[in-house]
Amino acid sequence: AVLIDTSAVLAAVDRTDDAHARVVAAIEAERAPILLPVVTLPEIAFLLEVRHGAGRAAAAMGRIIRGSWPVTDLVAAYLD
């Protein structure tokens, strides 16, 4: 499995992000399951709110947690 981090999530969901196209291409090319560590969610929510306001942040967070990246606990096995 591949863990996705805050910067990749933000770039993937924000079409105005300079890295959007590169991150989306990398995600689409990845064949291993992509997992979203639960510990990244507060940072993602905060940064989305700062950049886009509370309403858009809440909507984006809903799409993120219901999306194709399963939210997972961060366990030591993923760090090997």
Secondary structure, 3 states (H helix, E strand, C coil): CEECCHHHHHHHHCCCCCCHHHHHHHHHHCCCCEEEEHHHHHHHHHHHHHHHCHHHHHHHHHHHHCCCCCEECCCHHHHC
